[in-house]
């Protein structure tokens, strides 16, 4: 980038760029709003053309149902017609089908017949808290009841006071499954706790978010030069040899999560009235490391995982790290002292998204690309 361009307005001040972002958001709302709703309850997973992947008896994962509530609550707040109906559809399904009325908590996966996977997972419960908090912003009648319910479940079943974080998963009857502890579920809970704090003003949510961030980022990631470790035992001791689910628990470290934490830490810093000096330092370090080690300098995009020698392990390029990168670069630009690196990165990230990840033929985004994009 030319030197004088560093001194020009950043892209987020340009009306044309902001219109382009709105157009992209409208396209995604259009793609999912009129295709994903399952009349029998919950939502379909869609193929690249927007057709249901399992039209006859789809399995509904709780994270997908809850995320739809969150996204279309935002749409409703923006004044997009029809979004309130999507929120109501999702909230009803979460409350009536995912919630375990016998043992408490929420099932990981269900279908038309009932639970497919009845485990109680911290990752899924974090998204229920996010859904309830988001629905409260639009005044949904179930929001307060669900918010109280999920808060109690997280407090009494998942939260481990001695560590300042949550346990990972339980069987339906709340018997423990293993001694695994994971940063991913705690990261998403941090996001949900901040949302709950914003809609309630209850400092208990903010305090828990700050304690998780202190454990996972200030201490554990800080010990590794702000490469975020993923997998731990019950004492929160790093397990570098862990091999788990390739989607939710891949081995090594995931640069997309470094980016996600960079944004979350800055949000948490602002919500906490900027009282923790370590947070902006950590956010900058997380972003710089992700661009230095995770970004493919030759072809663009982020490698999905790195091994403990900082070598790309799973080399595919997924869509969601690009979203997190754009958000992190924006938050850094807006909340930290001006640095051309943030704006350069923001432009590079969105240009790669536009050229490679947006599906200009079908709408939506390509979920996963090869190393060569």
C-alpha positions as CSV (number, residue, x, y, z in Angstrom):
1,X,0.0,0.0,0.0
2,X,1.3,3.5,-0.9
3,X,2.6,5.6,2.0
4,X,0.0,8.4,1.5
5,X,-2.8,5.8,1.7
6,X,-1.9,5.1,5.3
7,X,-2.9,8.7,6.1
8,X,-6.2,8.5,4.2
9,X,-9.5,7.6,5.8
10,X,-9.9,3.9,6.7
11,X,-12.4,1.9,4.7
12,X,-15.0,2.0,7.5
13,X,-15.3,5.7,7.1
14,X,-16.1,5.4,3.4
15,X,-19.8,5.4,2.5
16,X,-19.2,3.1,-0.5
17,X,-17.5,0.5,1.7
18,X,-20.2,0.6,4.3
19,X,-22.9,0.2,1.6
20,X,-20.9,-2.8,0.3
21,X,-21.0,-4.3,3.8
22,X,-24.7,-3.8,4.1
23,X,-25.2,-5.4,0.7
24,X,-23.3,-8.5,1.9
25,X,-25.3,-8.7,5.1
26,X,-28.6,-8.4,3.1
27,X,-27.5,-11.2,0.9
28,X,-26.8,-13.5,3.8
29,X,-30.1,-12.6,5.5
30,X,-31.9,-13.3,2.2
31,X,-30.1,-16.7,1.7
32,X,-31.1,-18.1,5.1
33,X,-34.3,-16.3,6.0
34,X,-36.4,-17.8,3.3
35,X,-34.8,-21.3,3.1
36,X,-33.6,-22.5,6.5
37,X,-36.8,-22.5,8.5
38,X,-38.2,-26.0,8.9
39,X,-42.0,-25.9,9.3
40,X,-41.8,-28.9,11.7
41,X,-39.5,-27.0,14.0
42,X,-35.9,-25.8,14.1
43,X,-33.9,-25.1,11.0
44,X,-32.4,-26.9,8.1
45,X,-28.8,-27.1,7.3
46,X,-28.4,-26.0,3.7
47,X,-26.3,-27.0,0.8
48,X,-24.4,-24.5,-1.4
49,X,-27.6,-23.7,-3.4
50,X,-29.7,-23.2,-0.4
51,X,-31.6,-26.6,-0.4
52,X,-32.0,-28.6,2.8
53,X,-29.4,-31.2,3.4
54,X,-31.8,-33.5,5.3
55,X,-35.3,-32.5,4.2
56,X,-37.1,-35.5,5.6
57,X,-35.7,-36.0,9.1
58,X,-33.0,-33.4,9.8
59,X,-30.9,-33.5,12.9
60,X,-30.9,-30.1,14.7
61,X,-27.8,-29.1,16.6
62,X,-28.4,-26.7,19.4
63,X,-25.7,-24.3,18.3
64,X,-27.3,-23.8,14.9
65,X,-30.8,-23.2,16.4
66,X,-29.4,-20.7,18.9
67,X,-27.2,-18.9,16.4
68,X,-30.3,-18.4,14.1
69,X,-32.1,-16.7,17.0
70,X,-29.1,-14.5,17.6
71,X,-28.6,-13.5,14.0
72,X,-32.3,-12.8,13.3
73,X,-32.6,-10.8,16.5
74,X,-30.0,-8.5,15.0
75,X,-32.1,-8.4,11.8
76,X,-35.2,-7.5,13.8
77,X,-33.3,-4.7,15.5
78,X,-32.2,-3.4,12.1
79,X,-35.8,-3.3,11.0
80,X,-35.7,-6.2,8.6
81,X,-39.3,-7.5,8.1
82,X,-39.9,-11.2,9.0
83,X,-37.0,-11.6,11.3
84,X,-39.1,-11.6,14.4
85,X,-40.9,-14.7,13.2
86,X,-37.6,-16.5,12.8
87,X,-36.7,-15.5,16.4
88,X,-40.0,-16.8,17.7
89,X,-39.6,-20.1,15.7
90,X,-36.1,-20.7,17.1
91,X,-36.9,-19.8,20.7
92,X,-39.9,-22.0,20.7
93,X,-37.9,-24.9,19.4
94,X,-35.1,-24.4,21.9
95,X,-37.5,-24.3,24.8
96,X,-39.8,-27.1,23.8
97,X,-37.4,-29.5,22.1
98,X,-33.8,-28.9,23.1
99,X,-34.6,-28.3,26.8
100,X,-34.6,-31.4,28.9
101,X,-37.7,-31.0,31.1
102,X,-36.8,-34.1,33.2
103,X,-33.1,-33.4,34.1
104,X,-32.6,-29.8,33.2
105,X,-30.2,-28.4,30.6
106,X,-30.4,-28.6,26.9
107,X,-29.8,-31.5,24.5
108,X,-26.9,-31.2,22.0
109,X,-28.9,-32.7,19.0
110,X,-32.5,-33.5,18.4
111,X,-34.7,-34.7,15.6
112,X,-38.4,-35.0,15.1
113,X,-38.5,-38.1,17.4
114,X,-36.5,-36.6,20.3
115,X,-32.9,-36.4,21.4
116,X,-30.3,-37.8,19.0
117,X,-27.4,-36.8,21.2
118,X,-28.7,-36.1,24.8
119,X,-25.4,-35.0,26.2
120,X,-25.2,-31.6,27.9
121,X,-22.3,-29.7,26.4
122,X,-20.9,-26.4,27.5
123,X,-20.5,-25.2,23.9
124,X,-24.2,-25.6,23.3
125,X,-25.3,-24.1,26.6
126,X,-23.1,-21.0,25.8
127,X,-25.2,-20.5,22.7
128,X,-28.5,-20.9,24.5
129,X,-27.3,-18.0,26.8
130,X,-26.5,-16.0,23.7
131,X,-29.9,-16.7,22.1
132,X,-31.8,-15.8,25.3
133,X,-29.9,-12.6,25.7
134,X,-30.4,-11.7,22.0
135,X,-34.1,-12.5,22.1
136,X,-34.4,-10.3,25.2
137,X,-33.3,-7.3,23.2
138,X,-36.3,-7.7,20.9
139,X,-38.7,-8.4,23.7
140,X,-39.4,-12.1,23.0
141,X,-41.9,-13.5,25.6
142,X,-39.7,-16.5,26.3
143,X,-36.4,-14.6,26.7
144,X,-36.5,-13.9,30.5
145,X,-37.6,-17.4,31.4
146,X,-34.9,-19.0,29.2
147,X,-32.3,-16.5,30.5
148,X,-33.1,-17.4,34.1
149,X,-33.1,-21.1,33.3
150,X,-29.8,-21.2,31.3
151,X,-28.1,-19.0,33.9
152,X,-29.0,-21.4,36.7
153,X,-27.8,-24.4,34.7
154,X,-24.5,-22.8,33.9
155,X,-24.0,-21.7,37.5
156,X,-25.0,-25.0,39.2
157,X,-23.8,-27.6,36.6
158,X,-21.0,-26.2,34.5
159,X,-19.2,-23.4,36.4
160,X,-16.1,-24.4,38.3
161,X,-15.3,-21.6,40.8
162,X,-11.8,-22.8,41.6
163,X,-10.8,-22.4,38.0
164,X,-13.0,-19.5,36.9
165,X,-14.3,-21.4,33.8
166,X,-16.8,-24.1,32.9
167,X,-16.5,-27.9,32.6
168,X,-17.0,-29.3,29.2
169,X,-19.8,-31.9,29.0
170,X,-22.1,-34.3,30.9
171,X,-24.4,-37.2,30.2
172,X,-28.1,-36.5,30.2
173,X,-28.4,-37.3,34.0
174,X,-25.4,-34.9,34.7
175,X,-22.9,-37.7,35.3
176,X,-19.5,-36.6,34.0
177,X,-18.2,-37.9,30.7
178,X,-14.5,-37.3,31.0
179,X,-11.9,-34.9,32.5
180,X,-11.5,-32.8,29.4
181,X,-11.6,-29.0,29.6
182,X,-11.7,-26.9,26.5
183,X,-11.1,-23.2,25.6
184,X,-13.6,-23.2,22.7
185,X,-16.7,-23.6,24.8
186,X,-15.3,-21.1,27.3
187,X,-14.6,-18.6,24.5
188,X,-18.1,-18.7,23.3
189,X,-19.4,-18.5,26.8
190,X,-17.4,-15.3,27.2
191,X,-19.2,-13.8,24.2
192,X,-22.6,-14.9,25.6
193,X,-21.8,-13.6,29.1
194,X,-21.1,-10.2,27.7
195,X,-24.4,-10.2,25.8
196,X,-26.2,-11.2,29.0
197,X,-24.5,-8.4,30.9
198,X,-25.5,-5.9,28.3
199,X,-29.2,-6.8,28.5
200,X,-29.4,-7.2,32.2
201,X,-26.7,-5.1,33.8
202,X,-25.9,-8.0,36.1
203,X,-22.2,-7.8,37.1
204,X,-22.1,-11.5,37.7
205,X,-22.1,-12.1,34.0
206,X,-19.3,-9.6,33.4
207,X,-17.2,-11.0,36.3
208,X,-17.4,-14.5,34.9
209,X,-16.4,-13.3,31.4
210,X,-13.4,-11.6,32.8
211,X,-12.4,-14.6,34.8
212,X,-12.5,-16.9,31.8
213,X,-10.5,-14.4,29.8
214,X,-7.9,-14.2,32.5
215,X,-7.5,-17.9,32.6
216,X,-7.5,-18.7,28.9
217,X,-5.8,-15.6,27.5
218,X,-3.8,-13.7,30.1
219,X,-2.4,-16.9,31.7
220,X,-2.6,-19.9,29.3
221,X,-2.2,-18.0,26.0
222,X,0.3,-15.6,27.6
223,X,2.5,-18.5,28.5
224,X,2.7,-19.4,24.8
225,X,3.4,-16.0,23.4
226,X,-0.3,-15.5,22.7
227,X,-0.9,-18.6,20.7
228,X,-4.2,-19.8,22.1
229,X,-4.1,-23.4,23.4
230,X,-7.2,-25.4,22.9
231,X,-7.2,-28.6,25.1
232,X,-6.7,-29.2,28.8
233,X,-7.2,-31.7,31.6
234,X,-9.5,-31.0,34.6
235,X,-6.8,-28.9,36.2
236,X,-6.4,-26.7,33.1
237,X,-3.0,-28.2,32.3
238,X,-2.3,-28.0,28.6
239,X,-2.6,-31.3,26.7
240,X,-0.5,-30.8,23.5
241,X,-1.1,-34.4,22.4
242,X,-4.9,-34.2,22.5
243,X,-6.7,-35.7,19.4
244,X,-10.5,-35.1,19.2
245,X,-13.3,-34.1,17.0
246,X,-12.0,-32.5,13.8
247,X,-14.7,-29.8,13.7
248,X,-15.1,-28.8,17.4
249,X,-11.8,-30.1,18.9
250,X,-9.0,-30.2,16.3
251,X,-5.5,-30.9,17.5
252,X,-2.9,-28.2,17.8
253,X,-3.9,-24.6,17.8
254,X,-6.5,-22.7,15.7
255,X,-5.6,-19.2,14.4
256,X,-9.2,-18.4,13.9
257,X,-9.7,-18.6,17.7
258,X,-6.8,-16.2,18.2
259,X,-8.6,-13.7,16.0
260,X,-11.9,-14.4,17.8
261,X,-10.3,-13.7,21.2
262,X,-8.7,-10.5,19.9
263,X,-12.1,-9.1,19.2
264,X,-13.7,-10.5,22.4
265,X,-10.9,-9.2,24.6
266,X,-11.4,-5.7,23.2
267,X,-15.2,-5.9,23.7
268,X,-14.7,-7.1,27.2
269,X,-12.2,-4.3,27.9
270,X,-14.7,-1.7,26.8
271,X,-17.6,-3.2,28.7
272,X,-15.4,-3.3,31.8
273,X,-14.7,0.4,31.5
274,X,-11.1,-0.3,30.3
275,X,-9.8,-1.1,33.8
276,X,-7.7,-4.2,32.8
277,X,-4.5,-2.9,31.2
278,X,-3.5,-6.4,30.0
279,X,-6.5,-6.7,27.6
280,X,-5.5,-4.3,24.8
281,X,-2.0,-5.6,24.9
282,X,-3.3,-9.2,24.6
283,X,-5.7,-8.3,21.8
284,X,-2.9,-6.7,19.7
285,X,-0.6,-9.7,20.4
286,X,-3.3,-12.2,19.4
287,X,-4.0,-10.4,16.1
288,X,-0.3,-9.9,15.2
289,X,0.4,-13.6,15.9
290,X,-2.5,-14.8,13.8
291,X,-1.4,-12.7,10.8
292,X,2.3,-13.7,11.3
293,X,1.8,-17.4,11.8
294,X,-1.7,-18.3,10.5
295,X,-2.1,-16.2,7.4
296,X,-1.0,-17.8,4.1
297,X,1.3,-15.1,2.7
298,X,1.4,-16.7,-0.7
299,X,-2.3,-17.5,-1.4
300,X,-4.2,-15.7,1.3
301,X,-6.6,-17.0,3.9
302,X,-5.9,-18.6,7.3
303,X,-4.7,-22.2,7.7
304,X,-7.2,-24.0,9.9
305,X,-4.7,-25.4,12.4
306,X,-1.1,-25.1,13.3
307,X,1.1,-27.7,15.1
308,X,3.2,-26.8,18.1
309,X,6.1,-25.9,15.8
310,X,3.9,-23.2,14.2
311,X,3.7,-25.3,11.0
312,X,0.4,-25.5,9.2
313,X,-1.2,-28.8,10.0
314,X,-4.7,-28.7,8.5
315,X,-4.1,-26.5,5.6
316,X,-7.7,-26.0,4.3
317,X,-9.1,-22.4,4.4
318,X,-12.4,-22.1,6.3
319,X,-14.9,-19.2,6.1
320,X,-15.3,-18.4,9.7
321,X,-11.7,-17.4,10.5
322,X,-12.1,-14.8,7.8
323,X,-15.2,-13.4,9.5
324,X,-13.3,-13.3,12.8
325,X,-10.3,-11.6,11.2
326,X,-12.4,-8.9,9.7
327,X,-14.1,-8.2,13.0
328,X,-10.9,-8.2,14.9
329,X,-9.1,-5.8,12.5
330,X,-12.1,-3.5,12.7
331,X,-12.1,-3.5,16.5
332,X,-8.4,-2.9,16.7
333,X,-8.7,0.0,14.3
334,X,-11.5,1.5,16.3
335,X,-10.2,1.0,19.9
336,X,-6.4,1.1,19.9
337,X,-3.9,3.8,18.8
338,X,-3.8,4.1,15.0
339,X,-1.5,1.6,13.3
340,X,-1.4,1.1,9.5
341,X,-1.0,-2.7,10.1
342,X,-4.6,-3.0,11.2
343,X,-6.1,-1.2,8.2
344,X,-3.8,-3.0,5.8
345,X,-4.9,-6.3,7.3
346,X,-8.6,-5.3,7.2
347,X,-8.3,-4.5,3.5
348,X,-6.4,-7.7,2.7
349,X,-8.9,-9.8,4.6
350,X,-12.0,-8.4,3.0
351,X,-10.4,-8.5,-0.5
352,X,-9.7,-12.2,0.0
353,X,-13.2,-12.8,1.2
354,X,-14.6,-10.9,-1.8
355,X,-12.4,-12.8,-4.3
356,X,-12.5,-16.3,-2.9
357,X,-15.1,-16.9,-0.1
358,X,-18.3,-15.2,-1.3
359,X,-20.3,-17.5,-3.6
360,X,-21.2,-15.0,-6.3
361,X,-23.2,-17.6,-8.2
362,X,-25.4,-19.1,-5.5
363,X,-25.3,-16.5,-2.7
364,X,-23.8,-17.2,0.8
365,X,-20.2,-18.1,1.3
366,X,-18.1,-21.1,0.4
367,X,-17.7,-23.0,3.7
368,X,-14.3,-24.5,3.1
369,X,-11.7,-24.0,0.4
370,X,-8.5,-25.8,-0.4
371,X,-5.1,-24.4,0.5
372,X,-5.0,-22.8,-3.0
373,X,-8.3,-21.0,-2.6
